[in-house]
């Protein structure tokens, strides 16, 4: 029986290798080949078109203020996913379980991504990818944190390339994790992009962050390992785009732009998310929380770039109604719900204890927040664990006192959900903070509310339209600002 079994598996692997030569090589012409993942494919109910939100009203305005940050995720090619499944079966009948996705993604157009199965097996780097697609029972699990006092330090990866040194408030050199821990931070948020080296991507040539594919799967996994080694909590923020995803734009990744229906797009979201989660788990860096989308107030996977699109994703066109997740339309709401469901399903299949997060901004407009949550949680029953919000005084959101009423409303209505402030800074204008205690008040107010489990400071190492950072630049090195850190610990 064993001989027959392995003969059959071997034949299946050869078939998959042959099939992979003709599937997914051209994302512009090849649809996703799916095995019908239940949550991504389920028929979701419809809801009214009535909405106080217009996605076009934000185009370009918000995103231009984020000209200084980075990240991406890159998932395995279709042939690699298929062959890794067979490879594991042939290794041993009792080997560690192989995580196979319910969909095969179109291949990335990046030069570094090999779609050929023969290349995948002959390359040592791709052999490593095959190995990393297996789940590991020894992988680190999310740690116990009662309240996530976090910071998004995604851009620090780029500074480390230039050998930037970090100094604490006492003037002594240290590493970024130790300095943040010294001042009460216990968690890190890392953002990701799908293919940042693709055209119109975050790390595209000439866009200022093109030294490496910062934020792709490899970079995120490597940095997540450092976070866990430092004993800190980890929130992974998946943008589902090659560049910034925010209220102004939600650009479909290059590798998925040939997908022509929502079910196939949902399968791409599922496969990509699961591949990333498996890589993190195998590296001993299982996230405590995962954001399925970033600032998805207008929806998710809505736009396509054009010849006028800039390095930050400004200036885009809307994708076809059959695939876009624009929550300003009935079809878009249904599509967005499918995509959120697909991402959540992938996270939970790899790590049931990892909390899934959905994330929006616009808290200055309470009706937008309650409308959005009503569509996603009441109409479509999307099973996220945590709802996250951006809260920026510099963008007109007001102060913590202004937020508290809205936060109490959603806490009361969604009695089984947890909440976080996924981004805040406290700054009152461009690269400025008036040291009025609002940063401390944000953290203390949120930690004192029922089922609010964390706050994440936006980029302590840089300032911008959102406010000032917590460090000062001196040459190529960063020094902790003692006055800024007084509001922490």
TADA-V251436 format. One record per backbone hydrogen bond with DSSP energy under -0.5 kcal/mol. NH is the residue of the N-H (numbers start at 1). CO is the residue of the C=O. Records with the same first field share a line. If there is no record, write none. Layout:
# TADA-V251436
NH: CO + CO
This chain:
# TADA-V251436
5: 1
6: 2
7: 3
8: 4
9: 5
10: 6
11: 7
12: 8
13: 9
14: 10
15: 11
16: 12
17: 13
18: 14
19: 15
20: 16
21: 17 + 18
22: 18 + 19
23: 19
27: 25
29: 26
30: 26
31: 29
33: 104
34: 32
35: 102
41: 37
42: 38
44: 42
57: 54
58: 55
59: 56
61: 58
62: 58
64: 60
65: 62
66: 63
67: 64
71: 214
73: 193
81: 77
82: 78
83: 79
84: 80
85: 81
86: 82
87: 83
88: 84
89: 85
90: 86
91: 87
92: 88
95: 92
99: 133
100: 98
104: 33
105: 103
107: 24
113: 110
114: 112
115: 113
120: 116
121: 117
122: 118
123: 119
127: 123
128: 124
129: 125
130: 126
131: 127
132: 128
133: 129 + 130
134: 131
135: 97
139: 136
145: 143
148: 453
149: 147
150: 148 + 455
151: 187
152: 457
153: 151 + 189
156: 153
157: 154
158: 155
159: 155
160: 156
161: 157
162: 158 + 159
163: 160
164: 159
166: 174
167: 478
168: 172
171: 168
174: 166
179: 175
180: 176
181: 177
182: 178
183: 179 + 180
184: 181
185: 180
186: 149
187: 149
188: 233
189: 151
190: 235
192: 237
193: 215
194: 241
198: 195
201: 198
202: 242
203: 196
204: 201
207: 204
212: 209
214: 212
215: 71
216: 213
220: 216
221: 217
222: 218
223: 219
224: 220
225: 221
226: 222
227: 223
228: 224
229: 225
230: 226
231: 228
232: 227
233: 186
235: 188
236: 234 + 289
237: 190 + 235
238: 236 + 291
239: 192 + 237
246: 244 + 249
249: 246
252: 303
256: 253
257: 253 + 254
259: 256
262: 322
265: 261
266: 262
267: 263
268: 264
269: 265
270: 266
271: 267
272: 268
273: 269
274: 270
275: 271
276: 272
277: 273
278: 274
279: 275
280: 276
281: 277
282: 278
283: 279
284: 281
285: 280
286: 140
288: 234
289: 234
290: 355
291: 236
292: 290 + 357
293: 238 + 291
296: 359
299: 296
300: 325
302: 250
303: 250
304: 317
306: 315
309: 306
310: 314
313: 310
317: 304
319: 302
323: 320
324: 320
325: 300 + 301
327: 298 + 325
329: 326
333: 329
334: 330
335: 331
336: 332
337: 333
338: 334
339: 335
340: 336
341: 337
342: 338
343: 339
344: 340
345: 341
346: 342
347: 343
348: 344
349: 345
350: 346
351: 347
354: 351
355: 288
357: 290
358: 386
360: 388
365: 362
366: 364
368: 365
369: 365
370: 366
371: 367
372: 368
373: 369
374: 370
375: 371
376: 372
377: 373
378: 373 + 374
379: 374
380: 375
382: 376
384: 382
385: 356
386: 356
387: 418
388: 358
389: 420
390: 360
391: 423
393: 391
394: 427
395: 392
396: 393
397: 392
402: 399
403: 399
404: 400
405: 401
407: 403
408: 404
409: 405
410: 406
411: 407
412: 408
413: 409
414: 410
415: 413
417: 414
418: 385
419: 451
420: 387
421: 454
422: 389 + 420
423: 389
424: 456
425: 391
427: 466
428: 432
429: 432
431: 464
432: 429
441: 437
442: 438
443: 439
444: 440
445: 441
446: 442
447: 443
448: 444
449: 446
452: 449
453: 419 + 451
454: 419
455: 148
456: 421
457: 150
458: 424
459: 152 + 457
462: 459
464: 467
465: 65
467: 464
470: 460
471: 460
472: 479
474: 477
477: 474
478: 165
479: 472
480: 167
481: 470
482: 480
485: 481
486: 482 + 483
487: 484
488: 485
489: 183
